């Protein structure tokens, strides 16, 4: 019998033969297995006790996969979930993985494959987590990135400017088997168009005026590591065929050269642009888009992960206090509250810049809200503790309204009609507000 320190496996399966067989097999493998035939019985037990992994049928008599995952996601630190699905439900299973499930298996499945997935997931769950943030959205991003750390498929990171796409790319590098190899970052928007081909692929001596020596480009310098192409949407059309060859055939040729050079690095691309729209406009090659969009990962905006704000504040306060030789610097309660309520249109980059400015100009060892938000806190009032600044009422109303709508949507399982009824507004009004606050495109 294999020993797994009696890791606890929960099985949710309405077929008594399949459910009992799975429970018996897990017990034989050394796990402690519990089996429930209804989703509600399982949820009641999972809420009261800790399990290491849950194996769940996608269709049960009392709930479907989306409903079960929604309930499980409400509990902090929930166990990873593997869904079991019929072939016709594969599309639904993929949506569940994007919503936070760990993996899925299509029926009929091989028990050895299932055991392998369980062992792999439990091994990953033993690793430290929270490297990218403590919020659930970033935990989900980290879990997805950990699943694809050591494969060579191209990764496309998307998200608004400043959300931390390069941070995610560096996490993949540092946590993968390529950690000891180079990480070469290229901002495609920052390199002049007439130089981008030479910078990416290198050139031979005499390839053009002033090419006095051979030059190794970013692709060659990345070796067996990672080539990170930021702002990939800004890559000139003329260079895109050569990048397609690099990604597809794993070879390239230096400018002015004839010898084909091998390429062995993993490519990670990032963009804040709508590449599909650029394809339609003829500004980005469709074949290149499909080649780099093998594994798309969306990095959520900071306003969608408020639980990360305080940790980021503390990180950058400590970093810049040390850099500027300011000693220990603390944040007031007002500064933390104002930061949590701010919408952060510039995301993590804006937060970092605000902290850097606050530390650089600080005259005391305390950072207040007026230090972080001098542009939004020109109005001030007096409290028993002295003068404090306040965010303009219009800004505070927007933040509170967005938060209240999001909480209502979460509690109703993102049912628009039910949420509108609870809030006492029409479906049309609710939908307009969801679009205004960036909630309309949120994953359900």
Secondary structure, 3 states (H helix, E strand, C coil): CCCCCCCEEEEECCCHHHHHHHHHHHHHCCCEEEEECCHHHHHHHHHHCCCCEEEEECECCCCEHHHHHHHHHCCCCCCEEEEEECHHHHHHHHHHHHCCCCEEEECCCCHHHHHHHHHHHHHHHCCCCCCCCCCHHHHHHHHHHHHCCCCCCCEEEECCCCCCHHHHHHHHHHHCCCCCCCEEEEECCCCCCCCHHHHHHCECCCCCCCCCCCECCHHHHCCCCEEEEECHHHCCHHHHHHHHHHHHHCEEECECCCCEEECCCEEEEEECCCHHHHHHCCCCCHHHHHHHCCEEEECCCHHHCHHHHHHHHHHHHHHHHHHCCCCCCEECHHHHHHHHHCCCCCHHHHHHHHHHHHHHHCCCCEECHHHHCCCCCCCEEEECCEEEECCCHHHHHHHHHHHHHHHHHHHCCCCHHHHHHHHCCCHHHHHHHHHHCCCCCCCC
